[in-house]
Amino acid sequence: MSRTILLLLGAALWATGAESEEVEVYVSPGATVILPCHSTPPPRTPLTIHWTKRKNMTDSTVWRMERSGMEFRGSGEGKRSHCPHSGFPEGDFSLRIEKVREHDEGVYLCRVRGGFVSVDRTVLLRVIAVLASPSVPVEGSPVSLSCSVTPWPQGAKVSWHVNNRPLPLSRPGSKVTREGRSLELVAVVPEERGSVFSCVVHHHGDTGTASHTLAVRGIMSPARDSTVFVAVGAAVSLPCVFTEALSAQQSGWERETEGAVSPVLRPSSLAPFSSQDVSLQLAVAEERDAGMYRCYGQVEGKRVERRVRLVTAKVSVTTFPLTLTCELSNNTGVQRYEWSHVIFDSNGTRLVTPLTSGPSNSFLVTGRSQEVTTGEFLCEFYGAEGILGNASFYVPIVGHQEGAPEAGGSSGHIAMVTTMSVLFVVLLLITGKMYRNHRRRVMILQYPALETVIHSSFPRSSPTREDRKKVTEAAACADV
């Protein structure tokens, strides 16, 4: 009687310990997936764990462990599967499958037996992916993105995201078809290169997500029409880098001038065209180089191009009053200018003194309380995204020496011009005087007797005023 009671109690405990559950798990190809299988409470006695895969009503072993601890692996996904032993004490018998492939999808069964514990789990593994056709489109061409789930869940709902944000229903240039399973992009734009498109599948409370990073062939740099700033006299490179190798005959540069387009010839002294980088190099930028340029190339018979505007910058000087102006060939997008004075001390350290900042591109030097004697005036111009470029003006002498008093608002430039003018007048007077003396001596040498009279007129002692008067009268006669 007591034995019968014990058997019935054991059967009851076995029945209460038995668990059954069915879940869905989504995974992308190439990823690692964990198929859950847990026991509550965890078994305390030696047990057996058996993972199988059901196909065509037949179960095949994926991974199995006997009470002795001996492990067995099946073929196919079994070679990439195992149950971490570290989770057994906590009742975790989940199966880990690495480098998932599309044919790994299907129904998996977990059976755990040990003591009075019996665990049965059914896990449906769905492989989800986003497929692009063509896989790498050319910019400006259409592309189709499809959400693939194997096996496809009947009645599932699909939504699309771009860079982790829901795709707007009215997004220009895109169309969702086949109950959300496909996304059509009418024309891929360069800005979409590297964008992550994701499809999210909702089915019976379970969610699966797969993503695809869009690759686009064409011009990689710049990604869009751009502007390059350069100071007059400096070297500059107009960037144009393709995503794949092209021949020189398929790519080149053009310049837009007053509505006309003309080819740009690259000097042989510069770096030649490469198969991918066809950037245009200018060793010395001149003011006449400013304007709109176009880089173009052929990719699978389709012309792709990028427009690059070259903006030249220089600092011009005007006097009375002394003013520096930062002149740009095109100031579109420029919001403010910053002026600073740059010098190098005896140790070669670069010292920068900010002067002014604002929307004006001019800087008034005259009347400044801070006087500078040498160095560089630096003009930096900024846009919405930061600094765009700069231009410099080097001066040998500007302003007064340190400690000299200001002269009623006159600038150092005016003082320098005045000094040079005075020196020039003095030099002119000295030159005239020397020429008159030379002329007078030539005329005296034409009359030797007169020269004798002149020399004899001077006594050994210092000549008197009367003697000098006679010499002057003699010289006047010689001029006649």
FIBABA-433445 format. One line per field, with one value per residue (C-alpha): x, z negated, y negated; residue number from 0. Coordinates in pm, 1 decimal, decimal comma. Layout:
u	[X;...]
w	[Z;...]
v	[Y;...]
n	[NUM;...]
END
This chain:
u	[0,0;273,0;463,4;157,7;129,1;490,7;445,3;138,0;322,0;614,7;379,2;214,2;548,5;654,8;334,0;369,0;733,1;654,9;653,2;577,6;624,4;649,6;829,1;950,8;1305,8;1428,9;1790,9;1984,7;2217,8;2572,6;2469,1;2462,7;2127,7;2026,7;1723,2;1576,5;1513,1;1479,2;1367,0;1209,9;1317,5;1650,6;1711,6;1949,0;2020,7;2209,1;2007,3;1989,7;1953,0;1839,3;1799,3;1642,3;1522,9;1193,7;1177,8;914,4;774,1;1117,3;1336,9;1713,9;1965,3;2133,2;2304,4;2269,2;2426,2;2383,7;2379,0;2742,1;2832,6;2905,6;2811,6;2693,7;2660,5;2462,0;2556,0;2475,8;2383,4;2491,5;2857,4;2794,0;2578,3;2635,7;2479,7;2701,0;2745,2;2775,0;2398,5;2297,1;2298,9;2049,3;1829,6;1941,8;1972,6;1952,7;2109,5;2363,4;2397,2;2678,7;2704,8;2339,9;2254,0;1923,0;1862,3;1892,7;1531,7;1269,0;1125,0;1362,1;1266,0;1431,9;1385,7;1536,3;1498,8;1636,5;1483,9;1125,7;1192,4;1070,3;1107,9;982,9;1033,1;938,4;1128,2;1051,6;1361,6;1294,1;1581,2;1515,9;1712,2;1684,9;1777,4;1869,9;1828,8;2065,3;2292,8;2506,1;2309,4;2454,6;2356,6;2048,5;1918,3;1630,2;1673,7;1433,1;1464,7;1267,5;1208,7;1275,8;1163,5;1205,0;953,1;726,7;479,8;125,8;-57,0;263,9;289,6;601,4;730,3;1042,1;1303,2;1588,6;1882,0;1670,5;1387,2;1048,0;1022,8;770,2;473,2;501,9;879,6;972,6;1130,3;1015,4;721,4;617,2;458,9;340,2;187,0;502,5;735,6;914,8;1047,6;1112,5;1353,7;1292,3;1638,4;1919,8;2079,0;2445,3;2339,1;2180,1;2516,4;2577,7;2216,9;2080,0;1739,1;1562,8;1244,7;1058,9;825,0;546,1;376,1;178,7;365,9;708,3;928,2;1203,6;1438,1;1687,2;1899,2;2086,8;2349,9;2297,3;2605,1;2599,4;2843,5;2945,3;3132,7;3227,9;3383,8;3233,5;2904,3;2712,1;2770,0;3015,3;3221,3;3598,9;3762,4;4124,0;4343,5;4484,0;4834,9;4785,7;4755,4;4412,4;4257,8;3903,5;3805,0;3656,4;3696,4;3496,4;3385,5;3545,8;3823,3;3755,7;3970,4;4088,6;3873,3;3560,1;3614,9;3722,2;3650,9;3445,0;3404,3;3087,2;3144,8;2852,5;2623,3;2882,9;3067,0;3429,3;3671,0;3943,7;4290,1;4523,0;4887,2;5126,4;5335,4;5056,4;4963,7;4805,5;4458,9;4434,4;4173,2;3974,9;4096,6;4053,0;4076,1;4174,3;4497,2;4585,3;4943,1;4874,5;4517,2;4448,0;4145,3;4046,3;4022,8;3711,5;3390,6;3188,9;3353,1;3203,4;3364,6;3206,2;3248,0;3079,2;2960,8;2793,3;2711,1;2547,0;2697,9;2747,9;2876,1;2941,7;2956,0;3229,8;3238,5;3584,7;3582,5;3899,5;3979,3;4228,3;4288,2;4291,6;4428,0;4298,2;4452,7;4314,7;4198,4;4397,5;4142,0;4180,0;3901,6;3852,9;3734,3;3567,4;3469,2;3142,1;3029,7;2726,4;2700,5;2948,4;2798,5;3082,1;3446,2;3711,2;4026,6;4338,7;4703,2;4972,3;5340,1;5622,6;5832,8;6207,1;6143,7;5938,1;5611,1;5307,6;5115,6;4761,6;4578,9;4204,2;4101,9;3737,9;3453,2;3125,3;2933,7;3152,0;3440,1;3639,7;3875,9;3971,8;4334,8;4364,0;4301,8;4334,8;4462,3;4659,3;4939,5;5119,9;5456,7;5498,3;5348,0;5031,5;4668,2;4457,0;4097,5;3896,4;3542,5;3279,1;2953,7;2679,9;2899,7;3218,5;3523,9;3525,1;3867,1;4106,9;4326,0;4629,4;4800,6;5165,8;5304,6;5667,9;5576,2;5233,7;5170,6;5414,9;5684,6;5573,7;5554,9;5537,1;5247,5;4965,8;4961,9;4603,0;4466,0;4734,1;4827,7;5167,6;5114,0;5082,2;5394,4;5589,7;5477,1;5560,1;5907,6;5981,9;5862,6;6089,8;6388,0;6315,7;6305,3;6633,6;6799,0;6674,0;6819,8;7157,7;7168,5;7091,7;7361,8;7619,1;7526,9;7568,0;7910,4;8016,8;7895,7;8078,2;8408,8;8380,5;8334,7;8636,2;8863,6;8791,9;8984,5;9326,2;9428,5;9109,2;9177,8;9526,3;9371,9;9123,3;9389,3;9618,1;9335,4;9331,6;9607,4;9751,9;9545,2;9169,9;9008,6;8830,5;8484,5;8629,6;8843,2;8544,7;8352,5;8623,4;8617,9;8241,8;8260,4;8529,0;8310,7;8018,3;8230,2;8331,7;7967,7;7909,6]
w	[0,0;-94,4;223,3;432,9;260,6;337,0;704,5;728,0;554,7;796,0;1091,5;953,0;902,9;1255,0;1392,3;1202,1;1309,3;1678,3;1876,2;2240,5;2425,6;2786,3;2882,6;3201,1;3245,3;3530,2;3641,3;3934,2;4147,4;4012,5;3659,9;3341,3;3200,2;2864,9;2858,6;2506,2;2284,6;1906,4;1609,8;1292,2;1040,8;1180,6;1150,4;880,7;1014,8;1322,0;1631,3;2006,9;2253,6;2608,1;2881,1;3207,8;3528,0;3683,2;4059,5;4260,9;3936,1;3856,7;3566,4;3613,8;3334,3;3318,3;2977,5;2697,6;2356,8;2157,9;1776,7;1793,8;1945,4;2290,5;2569,4;2922,6;3218,4;3533,0;3885,1;4042,1;3777,0;3510,8;3591,1;3500,9;3191,5;2822,3;2477,0;2234,3;1917,9;1704,7;1721,9;1608,2;1230,0;1291,4;1512,1;1839,9;2120,8;2413,9;2744,6;2902,1;3283,8;3439,6;3794,0;3872,9;4229,0;4406,5;4401,4;4019,0;4000,0;3868,4;3553,0;3272,3;2973,9;2632,1;2393,0;2045,9;1815,5;1465,0;1141,1;1129,8;1382,4;1739,8;1967,0;2325,9;2538,3;2896,8;3063,6;3412,3;3563,6;3840,3;4046,2;4140,2;4386,0;4605,8;4967,3;5217,1;5591,9;5739,5;5445,0;5519,2;5734,3;5926,3;5791,3;5967,1;6048,4;5876,7;5612,7;5449,6;5084,4;4975,1;4626,1;4636,5;4350,7;4368,6;4300,8;4359,5;4069,0;4197,9;4097,0;3998,8;4026,5;4158,3;4096,5;4236,3;4065,0;4198,5;3963,4;3665,7;3750,9;3891,2;4265,5;4340,5;4539,5;4776,5;4819,4;5162,8;5400,5;5216,8;5237,8;5016,7;5194,0;5124,5;4786,3;4668,4;4761,9;5030,1;5040,4;5378,5;5409,0;5737,3;5762,1;5513,0;5415,4;5304,5;4955,2;4900,6;4927,5;4593,7;4477,6;4278,2;4395,9;4151,3;4175,3;3853,2;3852,2;3591,2;3541,6;3239,0;3001,0;3133,0;3321,8;3571,1;3720,7;4006,3;4153,6;4472,1;4520,2;4862,1;5084,0;5384,9;5674,5;5821,9;5679,3;5318,6;5238,2;5227,0;5143,1;5272,2;5456,3;5245,3;5213,9;5171,3;5033,2;5105,2;5044,8;5359,5;5418,4;5226,4;5361,1;5372,8;5460,5;5591,5;5464,7;5685,8;5579,9;5733,3;5548,6;5804,3;6062,7;6382,6;6687,6;6768,0;7081,3;6871,0;6633,2;6639,0;6539,7;6693,0;6606,3;6626,3;6753,9;6829,3;6918,7;7131,8;7040,4;7139,7;7059,6;6803,8;6913,5;6639,2;6672,0;6717,7;6425,5;6187,5;6059,6;6339,9;6330,4;6128,8;6180,8;5878,2;5755,9;6027,5;5802,4;5978,4;5845,2;5871,9;5765,7;5733,3;5713,9;5891,1;5874,9;6227,2;6116,6;5909,4;6044,2;6086,8;6186,7;6266,6;6218,2;6424,2;6497,7;6656,0;6432,7;6617,9;6901,8;6668,4;6628,3;6270,6;6183,6;5893,6;5899,5;5698,8;5656,3;5606,9;5400,1;5382,2;5087,8;5040,4;4808,9;4978,1;4822,4;4846,1;4686,2;4531,9;4309,0;4316,5;4366,6;4439,5;4632,5;4667,5;5027,6;5142,4;5497,5;5358,4;4998,5;5008,7;4680,1;4496,5;4170,3;3986,3;4008,0;3738,8;3750,0;3549,0;3538,6;3553,1;3463,5;3360,4;3053,2;3018,0;2932,4;3246,5;3055,9;3252,3;3071,0;3181,6;3065,6;3149,3;3289,4;3395,4;3494,7;3671,2;4000,3;4154,0;4373,5;4310,8;4029,1;3947,8;3834,1;3787,1;3435,5;3265,9;2909,9;2954,2;3195,8;3383,9;3548,3;3764,2;3837,8;4007,1;4015,2;4039,7;4163,7;4091,9;4224,0;4080,6;4192,6;4016,5;3979,2;3867,0;4030,9;4409,8;4486,2;4426,2;4593,4;4466,2;4510,0;4408,5;4307,7;4240,2;4036,6;3919,8;3647,9;3399,4;3190,6;2849,9;2609,9;2882,5;2842,9;3095,0;3342,1;3352,5;3521,6;3796,0;3880,6;3895,4;4268,5;4314,2;4102,3;4313,6;4639,9;4505,4;4396,8;4732,4;4911,1;4705,0;4769,7;5140,9;5149,3;4957,1;5189,5;5490,3;5353,4;5283,5;5632,1;5788,2;5587,0;5687,7;6051,4;6040,5;5881,2;6142,5;6422,6;6281,9;6259,9;6620,1;6740,0;6540,3;6685,7;7036,1;6938,8;6784,8;6741,5;6546,8;6331,3;6254,3;6157,2;5930,0;5755,3;5714,5;5563,1;5255,1;5005,8;4779,9;4496,6;4485,7;4765,4;4675,6;4783,5;5052,6;5191,1;5207,4;5391,0;5657,0;5708,0;5745,5;6005,0;6194,6;6199,9;6325,1;6613,9;6694,4;6715,0;6963,5]
v	[0,0;-240,2;-148,3;-232,0;-567,7;-647,0;-559,8;-779,4;-1064,0;-1029,9;-1035,1;-1346,8;-1519,4;-1421,6;-1564,7;-1892,3;-1926,0;-1877,4;-2204,3;-2281,2;-2607,5;-2728,5;-3051,0;-3223,7;-3348,6;-3571,6;-3589,6;-3738,0;-3525,0;-3512,1;-3605,9;-3394,3;-3288,4;-3138,9;-2908,7;-2933,4;-2633,2;-2681,1;-2474,8;-2614,7;-2495,0;-2369,6;-1993,4;-1871,4;-1522,9;-1395,0;-1463,8;-1422,0;-1710,6;-1644,8;-1911,8;-1793,3;-1957,8;-1853,9;-1830,6;-1647,3;-1498,8;-1349,5;-1455,1;-1462,6;-1522,5;-1861,1;-1832,7;-1574,6;-1509,1;-1185,9;-1150,6;-1049,0;-1387,6;-1243,1;-1488,7;-1415,4;-1653,7;-1609,5;-1716,0;-2052,9;-2305,9;-2055,3;-2129,8;-2495,2;-2428,3;-2362,3;-2413,7;-2612,4;-2400,8;-2712,7;-2761,5;-2413,2;-2484,5;-2767,7;-2550,6;-2714,6;-2459,3;-2701,4;-2600,4;-2835,1;-2826,9;-3029,4;-3169,3;-3106,7;-3011,8;-3039,6;-2663,1;-2663,4;-2784,0;-2547,2;-2387,5;-2286,4;-2068,1;-2076,0;-1779,3;-1776,2;-1475,7;-1444,4;-1319,7;-1440,0;-1721,0;-1699,2;-2001,4;-2024,1;-2333,6;-2402,1;-2685,6;-2811,9;-2969,3;-3222,2;-3364,2;-3726,5;-3940,5;-4249,9;-4179,5;-4453,0;-4427,9;-4526,3;-4465,2;-4776,5;-5023,5;-5318,0;-5659,2;-5787,6;-5437,9;-5249,3;-4977,4;-4733,8;-4629,3;-4321,3;-4183,9;-3808,5;-3582,0;-3203,9;-3064,3;-3362,2;-3414,9;-3431,0;-3747,9;-3929,2;-4307,7;-4480,7;-4831,6;-5001,0;-5217,2;-5429,2;-5489,4;-5371,7;-5610,7;-5508,0;-5558,7;-5834,6;-5711,3;-6007,4;-5988,8;-6130,5;-5882,8;-5567,8;-5329,3;-5035,3;-4737,4;-4381,5;-4452,9;-4619,4;-4336,0;-4543,0;-4896,9;-5057,0;-5348,9;-5528,4;-5685,4;-5637,1;-5968,2;-5993,6;-6104,2;-5759,7;-5584,7;-5411,6;-5451,1;-5157,1;-5030,1;-4796,3;-4591,2;-4508,8;-4206,1;-4180,4;-3843,4;-3717,5;-3944,1;-3847,2;-4091,6;-4029,9;-4290,8;-4278,9;-4557,8;-4636,0;-4905,7;-5058,2;-5070,1;-5302,6;-5313,1;-5644,9;-5942,3;-5876,6;-6214,5;-6465,1;-6297,2;-6598,4;-6926,5;-7123,4;-7442,2;-7469,0;-7787,1;-7880,4;-8183,4;-8343,3;-8212,5;-7888,0;-7535,1;-7371,6;-7036,8;-6997,1;-6650,5;-6381,3;-6017,8;-5732,8;-5421,2;-5192,8;-5197,9;-5391,9;-5457,6;-5810,3;-5819,8;-5775,9;-6065,6;-6428,1;-6786,5;-7065,2;-7432,1;-7636,6;-7990,1;-8221,3;-7934,8;-7756,4;-7436,6;-7381,3;-7096,3;-7152,3;-7039,4;-6922,1;-7032,0;-6739,4;-6866,0;-6782,7;-6437,2;-6229,1;-6081,9;-5762,8;-5494,9;-5610,1;-5949,7;-6214,5;-6520,4;-6843,0;-6996,5;-7366,3;-7444,5;-7819,3;-7946,8;-8275,1;-8500,9;-8401,4;-8035,5;-8107,4;-7956,2;-7636,9;-7308,0;-6967,2;-6627,5;-6351,0;-5981,4;-5680,6;-5393,8;-5105,8;-5343,2;-5593,9;-5941,8;-6054,9;-6399,1;-6631,9;-7014,1;-7186,6;-7564,1;-7716,1;-8035,7;-8245,1;-8472,7;-8756,0;-9053,1;-9393,7;-9716,5;-10071,2;-10380,3;-10701,2;-10537,0;-10212,5;-9933,3;-9560,7;-9384,9;-9008,7;-8970,0;-8647,2;-8566,4;-8428,6;-8483,2;-8253,8;-8065,3;-8291,4;-8417,3;-8590,8;-8696,1;-8681,8;-8898,1;-8827,0;-8934,3;-8665,1;-8700,4;-8468,6;-8543,2;-8485,8;-8119,1;-8062,1;-8037,2;-8146,8;-8417,9;-8495,5;-8808,2;-8824,8;-9162,3;-9157,5;-8923,9;-8989,5;-8989,0;-9261,6;-9151,8;-9474,4;-9565,5;-9925,8;-9943,6;-10323,2;-10449,7;-10111,6;-10129,8;-9808,5;-9882,3;-9608,9;-9648,1;-9338,8;-8998,5;-8883,8;-8991,9;-8675,1;-8675,4;-8358,8;-8318,8;-8086,5;-7924,7;-7729,9;-7420,2;-7597,0;-7747,6;-7761,8;-7909,4;-8197,4;-8456,4;-8648,0;-8983,5;-9012,4;-9351,1;-9453,4;-9767,0;-9878,7;-10136,9;-10297,6;-10141,7;-10032,7;-10327,5;-10597,6;-10843,5;-10842,6;-11135,4;-11249,2;-10939,4;-10918,5;-10560,2;-10396,9;-10356,2;-10733,5;-10793,9;-10548,4;-10712,1;-11061,5;-10953,7;-10796,2;-11112,3;-11338,4;-11111,2;-11119,4;-11504,4;-11530,7;-11281,2;-11480,5;-11805,4;-11644,3;-11496,5;-11838,8;-12008,5;-11748,2;-11787,2;-12169,1;-12138,1;-11889,2;-12115,3;-12416,0;-12225,3;-12108,8;-12467,3;-12593,6;-12324,8;-12466,1;-12787,3;-12698,9;-13065,0;-13131,1;-12823,4;-12968,9;-13298,4;-13124,5;-12917,2;-13216,2;-13413,6;-13189,6;-13267,1;-12999,8;-13133,4;-13111,5;-13313,2;-13631,3;-13724,7;-13950,3;-13665,3;-13432,6;-13707,1;-13727,1;-13353,0;-13359,5;-13637,8;-13446,3;-13136,1;-13337,6;-13469,1;-13112,6;-13012,1;-13294,3]
n	[0;1;2;3;4;5;6;7;8;9;10;11;12;13;14;15;16;17;18;19;20;21;22;23;24;25;26;27;28;29;30;31;32;33;34;35;36;37;38;39;40;41;42;43;44;45;46;47;48;49;50;51;52;53;54;55;56;57;58;59;60;61;62;63;64;65;66;67;68;69;70;71;72;73;74;75;76;77;78;79;80;81;82;83;84;85;86;87;88;89;90;91;92;93;94;95;96;97;98;99;100;101;102;103;104;105;106;107;108;109;110;111;112;113;114;115;116;117;118;119;120;121;122;123;124;125;126;127;128;129;130;131;132;133;134;135;136;137;138;139;140;141;142;143;144;145;146;147;148;149;150;151;152;153;154;155;156;157;158;159;160;161;162;163;164;165;166;167;168;169;170;171;172;173;174;175;176;177;178;179;180;181;182;183;184;185;186;187;188;189;190;191;192;193;194;195;196;197;198;199;200;201;202;203;204;205;206;207;208;209;210;211;212;213;214;215;216;217;218;219;220;221;222;223;224;225;226;227;228;229;230;231;232;233;234;235;236;237;238;239;240;241;242;243;244;245;246;247;248;249;250;251;252;253;254;255;256;257;258;259;260;261;262;263;264;265;266;267;268;269;270;271;272;273;274;275;276;277;278;279;280;281;282;283;284;285;286;287;288;289;290;291;292;293;294;295;296;297;298;299;300;301;302;303;304;305;306;307;308;309;310;311;312;313;314;315;316;317;318;319;320;321;322;323;324;325;326;327;328;329;330;331;332;333;334;335;336;337;338;339;340;341;342;343;344;345;346;347;348;349;350;351;352;353;354;355;356;357;358;359;360;361;362;363;364;365;366;367;368;369;370;371;372;373;374;375;376;377;378;379;380;381;382;383;384;385;386;387;388;389;390;391;392;393;394;395;396;397;398;399;400;401;402;403;404;405;406;407;408;409;410;411;412;413;414;415;416;417;418;419;420;421;422;423;424;425;426;427;428;429;430;431;432;433;434;435;436;437;438;439;440;441;442;443;444;445;446;447;448;449;450;451;452;453;454;455;456;457;458;459;460;461;462;463;464;465;466;467;468;469;470;471;472;473;474;475;476;477;478;479]
END
